[in-house]
Amino acid sequence: MSVFLKTRITAVGPEVADLAEGGVLILFADGAPEELAEVSVLHAVVDGPSDDAPVPGTRVSIGDGVSAEVTAMGDAAWNKVREIGHVVVNFNGATAVERPGEICASVIEPDKLVAALKTDAVITIGA
C-alpha cells in the first residue's frame, strides 16, 4: 500500500483537545484563518497528497501512539485535502459518512488521540 498523505503537525489549536476527546480531528494546512486554527491541527505536507483517495482499510497513524483504519470516505473529502489541506476525521468506526467532506476511521481511545496531537508529530494516511 502506498502513502496517500504524510504530514507534520505544526500547531495545535486551543480547542483541539475538546474535539479530540469526542473522537474528532480537524486538519487544516498552515495559514488557516485564526477562527479555524483554534479548532484545528495545522500541518505542513511532507509527502502527497496522492491523486487517488484512500479506501476503507487504509491505515491512519498519528505519531507513535495512534493507529486506526479508514472505515468510510466522503465524496468531497479527498478533494479538500488536495486543494486546501483540510479534512475532518471522525474516529467513530462508521461505515458511512454523515458529511461529504469527512473521513470516518476506526474508534480509538480519546486520551491517546489527545496525547498524540503534538507539534512535530507525523500523521500518515497509508503504508
N, C-alpha and C positions, 0 to 999 in steps of 0.2 A: 504494500500500500504506500502511496506517495504522500508527501506533506502538502496539504491544501493551504495551510497558513501557519506560519511561525512568527510570533510577535513578542516584543518585550514590553512589560509594563513600565510606563514612565511616571505615572502618578495615579493615586487612588483618591477619589473624591471623598469628602467627609461623610456622605450619606450611603456610601457603598456597603459598609458592614451591615446596615439595617436591611438593605435589599438582599444581600448575600445570605443572611440568616433565614430569609424566606425562599432561598434557592434560586434567586435571580441575579444574573450578571449582565451588566450593560457595558459593552465595549465601544469606545469612540477613539478615532485616530487623534493624535496630538493636534492641538489647535481648536478643539471643540469649544463652542461658546460656554461661558462661565456657568450659566444655569444648567447646562447639560453635564459639564465637567463635575459638578457637585455630586451627581448620582452615578458617575461613570468611572470605569477603569480606562485611563488614557493609555495608548500604546503606540509603539513605533514598529512597523513591519520589518522583520528580518528576512523572511522568505515568503513569496506568494503575494497576494492570494492567487490561487490557481484559477484557470478559466472554468474548470469543472467544479461543481459543488460537491461537498461531502454527501455521503449517503448514510442511511441508518446503519449502525455498526461501526462507523468511523470513530476512532479514539480521540478524546479531548483530554489533554493534560495541562495542568496549571502548576508550575513549579515542580517540586519533588513530591508534594503531598496529595495531589488530587488527580484522579483518573476516572473518566466516565466515557460513555459511548453515546453518540448521536442516536436519538430514537425517532426524530421527525425533523423535517426541514421545510420551512415556509417557502412559498413560491418566490418571494422577493428577498429573502434573507441573504443569499449569497451575492446577489447584485449589489445590495447595500454594503456588504463587506468590501467588494471590489471597488465600488465607486467612492465611498466616503469613510471606509474603515469602521462602520457601525453595525452592530448586531446586538440583539438581546438573546441570551442563552438562559433558558429556563430548565433547571435541573429537577424536573418533575416526573420524568420517566414516561411522559405522554407519547402515544404513537401517532397523534395528530396535533398540529399546531392550532392555537386559537387565533393567531395573527400572522399575516403573510411574511412579516419581517423577523420572525422568531425561529430560533433553533431550539428544539427540545432535546434534552440529554438525560441519561440515567440519573436516578436520585443519588445524591452524595450527602455526607454529613455536613450540615451548615457550618459548624465550627471549623471543620477542616477547610471549607471553601474560604471562609473569612481569613483564616491563618495563612492561606496560600497567596492571597492577593496583596503582594508586597512589591514595591518598586524594584525593578530589575528581574523579577521572576519572568519566566518564559511561558507563554501559552502556545500550545501546539495543537492543531487540528490535523490528524492524520498520523502516519507512521512515526 
